Amino acid sequence: MEKDSKPATGGCQCGAVRFEACRRLTGAFICHCRMCQRSTASAFSVNALYPRDAFKLTGDIRWYASSDIADRGFCPNCGTSVVIRYHAPEWSGWFAVSVIAHDDPESIPAEAHVGVESKLSWLNVDDGLPCITYPETFLEDIGADDNKIFHLVNEMSTREP
């Protein structure tokens, strides 16, 4: 079940890249994996999932292949990280969109911490949200049936609001 069907808008810091989306599938996932840390130059990234067919992106966006499983879209003018598009079959129909790039980030509550095996030791996470560890072979097994994070996201996207 969708979390929110009203349109959400957002974009980069300079306004050159904008998006409009609807049918949000999840609340915020706070990801502590090394790819997200490096791509945001921060301790974690905060993203929500939308179906690709419900997401409209405008402006000149650049794509960086951060791994075999995903490309990260950013503004070439200001560098804001806006969206992740996945290649893995299970995730290929979704975009992970930066919650912070939304015009109203407060409207998307955090639901879980993921990739906590890479969480920085000095970061205290005591907000009561579930803390999920990626399987050791996450990058290799992204399409496998036993991928814990895929099942969690899939389960969360089908729950009643």
Rosetta silent file (secondary structure, phi, psi, omega in degrees, C-alpha in Angstrom):
SEQUENCE: MEKDSKPATGGCQCGAVRFEACRRLTGAFICHCRMCQRSTASAFSVNALYPRDAFKLTGDIRWYASSDIADRGFCPNCGTSVVIRYHAPEWSGWFAVSVIAHDDPESIPAEAHVGVESKLSWLNVDDGLPCITYPETFLEDIGADDNKIFHLVNEMSTREP
SCORE:     score description
SCORE:     0.000 S_00000001
   1 L     0.000  143.518 -179.505    0.000    0.000    0.000 S_00000001
   2 L   -74.831  145.032  178.605    1.240    3.471   -0.769 S_00000001
   3 L   -77.129  -35.695 -174.700    2.260    5.729    2.090 S_00000001
   4 E  -155.322  131.280 -179.728    1.131    8.909    0.410 S_00000001
   5 L  -108.369   -8.235  177.485   -0.612    9.551   -2.865 S_00000001
   6 L   -74.721  147.348 -177.744   -0.573   13.343   -2.889 S_00000001
   7 L   -61.857  140.823  173.748    2.145   14.826   -5.092 S_00000001
   8 E  -113.204  145.994  178.125    5.487   15.616   -3.524 S_00000001
   9 E  -128.097  162.380  177.868    7.863   18.154   -5.005 S_00000001
  10 E   176.608 -170.894  179.416   11.481   18.981   -4.477 S_00000001
  11 E   170.558 -167.427 -177.081   14.810   19.559   -6.108 S_00000001
  12 L   -83.668  175.607 -177.100   18.384   20.588   -5.746 S_00000001
  13 L   -64.605  -38.200 -177.040   19.798   23.527   -3.829 S_00000001
  14 L   -88.655  -10.752  177.747   20.128   25.832   -6.846 S_00000001
  15 L    89.695   -0.052 -178.691   16.754   24.887   -8.376 S_00000001
  16 L   -72.519  -28.290  177.459   18.115   23.619  -11.700 S_00000001
  17 L  -114.119  129.142  179.485   16.852   20.076  -11.025 S_00000001
  18 E  -131.611  157.981  173.841   13.259   19.581   -9.847 S_00000001
  19 E  -141.684  156.884  170.542   11.008   16.611   -9.325 S_00000001
  20 E  -134.726  134.334 -176.111    7.368   15.811   -8.801 S_00000001
  21 E  -145.018  155.855  173.563    6.346   12.440   -7.465 S_00000001
  22 L  -143.598  175.905  179.556    3.354   10.600   -6.102 S_00000001
  23 L    61.133   45.717  178.090    2.552    7.157   -4.719 S_00000001
  24 E   -59.519  134.142 -175.970    5.374    7.149   -2.164 S_00000001
  25 L   -92.698  -25.572 -174.727    6.009    3.584   -1.056 S_00000001
  26 L  -139.586  165.279  163.626    7.936    4.130    2.168 S_00000001
  27 L   -79.167 -164.261 -177.643    8.782    6.566    4.869 S_00000001
  28 E   -76.122  137.234  168.654   12.406    7.562    5.203 S_00000001
  29 E  -106.723  124.592  178.341   15.145    4.961    5.273 S_00000001
  30 E   -94.820  107.494 -174.203   18.258    6.207    7.009 S_00000001
  31 E  -101.531  126.695 -177.899   21.084    4.393    5.224 S_00000001
  32 L  -104.024    8.260 -176.914   24.501    4.126    6.862 S_00000001
  33 L   -65.420  158.644 -176.946   26.221    2.116    4.084 S_00000001
  34 H   -63.731  -34.724  178.395   29.586    3.335    2.796 S_00000001
  35 H   -62.799  -43.951  179.761   28.186    4.167   -0.662 S_00000001
  36 H   -68.378  -38.687  177.345   25.591    6.486    0.874 S_00000001
  37 H   -59.373  -47.278 -177.911   28.142    8.000    3.242 S_00000001
  38 H   -69.325  -39.617 -176.491   30.480    8.802    0.379 S_00000001
  39 H   -70.757  -25.878  179.541   27.818   10.042   -2.025 S_00000001
  40 H  -102.869   -6.330 -175.113   26.402   12.470    0.542 S_00000001
  41 L    52.339   43.891 -177.151   29.699   13.298    2.285 S_00000001
  42 L  -145.466  177.999 -179.511   27.821   12.631    5.500 S_00000001
  43 L   -74.523  -18.213 -178.296   27.333    9.916    8.107 S_00000001
  44 L  -166.857  168.845  171.177   24.208    8.617    6.320 S_00000001
  45 E  -117.367  160.233  179.649   21.640    9.333    3.620 S_00000001
  46 E  -129.771  116.443 -174.406   17.894    9.642    4.074 S_00000001
  47 E  -134.581  157.129  171.728   15.714    8.390    1.219 S_00000001
  48 E  -127.905  153.243 -177.412   12.146    7.385    0.407 S_00000001
  49 E  -100.177  138.586  174.424   11.019    5.099   -2.399 S_00000001
  50 E  -131.363  147.493  171.946    8.715    6.008   -5.282 S_00000001
  51 E   -65.565  141.385  179.543    7.674    3.930   -8.306 S_00000001
  52 H   -57.455  -36.294 -177.169    9.556    5.131  -11.390 S_00000001
  53 H   -75.002   -3.606  178.795    6.311    5.607  -13.285 S_00000001
  54 H  -112.981   16.353 -173.767    5.112    8.038  -10.592 S_00000001
  55 E  -126.693  123.426  178.868    8.269   10.181  -10.633 S_00000001
  56 E  -117.782  123.939 -178.297    8.923   13.102  -12.994 S_00000001
  57 E  -112.802  130.744  177.767   12.380   14.659  -13.078 S_00000001
  58 E  -124.859  153.038 -179.048   13.086   17.960  -14.834 S_00000001
  59 L   101.310  174.047 -178.991   16.318   19.787  -15.476 S_00000001
  60 L   -87.262  104.032  178.881   19.790   18.626  -16.428 S_00000001
  61 L  -106.374  143.482  176.488   20.669   15.792  -14.063 S_00000001
  62 E  -105.356  146.714 -179.482   23.956   13.903  -14.147 S_00000001
  63 E  -115.627  136.452  176.713   24.218   10.227  -13.305 S_00000001
  64 E  -121.936  123.972  177.937   27.097    8.540  -11.532 S_00000001
  65 E   -77.681   94.125 -176.220   27.327    4.729  -11.494 S_00000001
  66 L   -78.484  -16.242  178.049   28.165    4.318   -7.809 S_00000001
  67 L  -165.206 -178.680  175.299   27.995    0.516   -8.018 S_00000001
  68 L   -71.648  -14.986 -175.060   26.790   -2.342  -10.185 S_00000001
  69 L  -101.848  -15.470 -173.825   23.355   -1.982   -8.585 S_00000001
  70 E  -156.135  153.484  169.739   22.639    1.742   -8.797 S_00000001
  71 E  -113.308  145.996  178.138   23.276    5.123  -10.385 S_00000001
  72 E  -112.646  128.799 -178.221   23.053    8.301   -8.342 S_00000001
  73 E   -98.753  132.188 -178.127   21.542   11.409   -9.886 S_00000001
  74 E  -141.670  161.389  177.596   22.842   14.811   -8.890 S_00000001
  75 L   -79.294  127.828  178.868   22.718   18.400  -10.051 S_00000001
  76 L   -72.697  -15.968  179.352   25.789   19.322  -12.125 S_00000001
  77 L   -82.519  -53.880 -173.712   25.512   22.960  -10.979 S_00000001
  78 L  -108.223  -11.679  176.051   25.314   22.693   -7.188 S_00000001
  79 L    85.877    1.853 -178.884   26.131   19.003   -6.624 S_00000001
  80 L   -60.454  129.160  173.928   22.979   18.144   -4.667 S_00000001
  81 E   -79.776  121.828 -172.549   22.325   14.406   -4.578 S_00000001
  82 E  -111.896  -44.068 -168.423   18.664   13.997   -5.568 S_00000001
  83 E  -149.379  153.081  173.773   17.834   10.438   -6.647 S_00000001
  84 E  -121.240  129.659  173.204   19.084    6.867   -6.921 S_00000001
  85 E  -112.915  133.811 -174.687   17.960    4.596   -9.760 S_00000001
  86 E   -97.167  151.995  175.865   18.481    0.890   -9.294 S_00000001
  87 L  -105.656  -24.822 -178.978   19.497   -1.779  -11.809 S_00000001
  88 L   -58.319  135.857 -175.686   18.759   -4.847   -9.695 S_00000001
  89 L   -52.267  -41.687 -178.084   15.598   -6.516  -11.032 S_00000001
  90 L   -66.100  -26.049 -175.660   13.777   -6.341   -7.691 S_00000001
  91 L  -111.147   -0.107 -171.903   14.394   -2.600   -7.355 S_00000001
  92 L   -65.528  -17.054  179.138   14.422   -1.518  -11.016 S_00000001
  93 L   -90.859    5.508 -175.395   10.897   -0.123  -10.817 S_00000001
  94 E  -121.854  154.870  164.878   11.740    2.299   -7.991 S_00000001
  95 E  -115.126  136.122  168.977   13.633    5.521   -7.388 S_00000001
  96 E   -94.551  120.112 -173.225   15.124    6.246   -3.983 S_00000001
  97 E  -113.124  132.927  179.553   14.661    9.991   -3.556 S_00000001
  98 E   -58.250  122.604  177.408   16.511   12.120   -1.036 S_00000001
  99 L   -63.026  -37.130 -178.179   14.076   13.112    1.685 S_00000001
 100 L   -67.340  -25.790  177.540   16.122   16.250    2.291 S_00000001
 101 L   -78.752   -9.168  176.309   15.665   17.277   -1.362 S_00000001
 102 E   -71.278  148.824  176.420   11.875   17.310   -0.868 S_00000001
 103 L   -66.057  -27.459  179.691   10.235   20.703   -0.389 S_00000001
 104 L  -128.197   72.277 -176.880    8.555   19.305    2.746 S_00000001
 105 H   -64.336  -24.072  178.965   10.979   16.771    4.285 S_00000001
 106 H   -63.991  -20.652 -177.096    9.091   16.864    7.599 S_00000001
 107 H   -79.721   -3.077 -177.587    6.188   15.072    5.904 S_00000001
 108 L  -119.812   94.577 -176.433    8.238   11.877    5.445 S_00000001
 109 L   -72.148  147.786  176.368    8.915   10.225    8.797 S_00000001
 110 E   -70.469  140.165  179.749   11.880    7.927    9.333 S_00000001
 111 E  -118.249  -23.368 -177.094   10.972    4.233    9.593 S_00000001
 112 E  -165.976  154.416  167.687   14.288    2.388    9.887 S_00000001
 113 E   -99.943  131.394  178.315   18.064    2.576    9.953 S_00000001
 114 E  -123.575  158.394 -178.908   19.645    0.309    7.334 S_00000001
 115 L    64.992   32.873 -173.789   23.238   -0.688    6.693 S_00000001
 116 H   -69.566  -10.242  174.669   24.050   -0.182   10.372 S_00000001
 117 H   -65.496  -19.679  178.230   27.115   -2.406   10.086 S_00000001
 118 H  -103.288    4.473 -179.860   28.747    0.665    8.494 S_00000001
 119 L   -59.644  136.412  178.259   27.370    3.168   11.025 S_00000001
 120 L   -66.974  136.976 -172.470   30.082    5.418   12.367 S_00000001
 121 L   -61.105  -28.662 -177.227   30.970    4.470   15.936 S_00000001
 122 L   -84.773   -4.493  179.898   30.536    8.010   17.270 S_00000001
 123 L   -90.007  116.846 -179.111   26.980    8.317   15.931 S_00000001
 124 L   -88.932  120.076  178.889   24.444    7.494   18.640 S_00000001
 125 L  -114.166   97.880 -179.944   21.242    5.948   17.254 S_00000001
 126 L  -131.750   38.976 -176.867   18.711    5.687   20.070 S_00000001
 127 L   -90.117    1.259  178.395   15.502    6.790   18.357 S_00000001
 128 L    82.502   -1.977  178.637   13.768    3.436   18.763 S_00000001
 129 L   -76.049  152.642  175.799   13.631    2.730   15.014 S_00000001
 130 L   -59.040  140.871  176.125   14.543   -0.739   13.733 S_00000001
 131 E  -114.009  117.581 -172.031   18.259   -1.110   12.953 S_00000001
 132 E  -115.569  131.881  177.816   18.854   -3.437   10.027 S_00000001
 133 L   -95.961  132.783  172.909   22.170   -4.921    8.961 S_00000001
 134 L   -68.772  148.096  173.907   22.755   -5.623    5.301 S_00000001
 135 L   -59.277  152.118 -178.879   23.813   -9.206    4.598 S_00000001
 136 L   -53.557  -34.539 -176.991   27.594   -9.580    4.338 S_00000001
 137 L  -103.194   33.971 -174.479   27.293  -10.171    0.613 S_00000001
 138 L   -49.698  -51.369 -176.285   24.742   -7.390    0.017 S_00000001
 139 L   -65.101  -36.225  179.523   26.277   -6.043   -3.182 S_00000001
 140 L   -75.717  -32.528 -172.678   26.709   -9.498   -4.665 S_00000001
 141 L  -104.109   18.766 -173.613   23.305  -10.743   -3.521 S_00000001
 142 L   -54.325  -30.482 -179.885   21.152   -7.691   -4.198 S_00000001
 143 L   -96.444    2.276 -176.059   18.825   -9.744   -6.370 S_00000001
 144 L   -74.714  151.111 -179.449   18.755  -12.842   -4.167 S_00000001
 145 L   -63.623  -24.627 -177.466   15.548  -14.021   -2.524 S_00000001
 146 L   -93.804   16.062  179.208   17.130  -13.885    0.917 S_00000001
 147 L   -69.485  108.651 -174.349   18.029  -10.198    0.690 S_00000001
 148 H   -61.139  -42.007 -176.155   16.786   -8.903    4.055 S_00000001
 149 H   -69.924  -36.974  177.389   16.534   -5.245    3.084 S_00000001
 150 H   -60.942  -44.603  179.342   14.549   -6.006   -0.060 S_00000001
 151 H   -63.717  -39.406  178.534   12.057   -8.005    1.993 S_00000001
 152 H   -63.347  -48.715 -179.104   11.819   -5.242    4.603 S_00000001
 153 H   -62.674  -43.858  179.497   11.204   -2.556    1.970 S_00000001
 154 H   -61.934  -42.444  178.965    8.733   -4.775    0.147 S_00000001
 155 H   -64.525  -43.166 -178.397    6.903   -5.531    3.407 S_00000001
 156 H   -67.141  -33.102 -177.199    6.804   -1.861    4.393 S_00000001
 157 H   -76.436  -14.274  179.985    5.528   -0.809    0.972 S_00000001
 158 H  -103.890   -3.401  178.116    2.572   -3.194    1.210 S_00000001
 159 L   -73.189  150.249  173.147    1.468   -2.268    4.760 S_00000001
 160 L   -68.230  144.608  178.809   -1.625   -0.192    5.359 S_00000001
 161 L   -67.310    0.000    0.000   -0.772    3.412    6.378 S_00000001
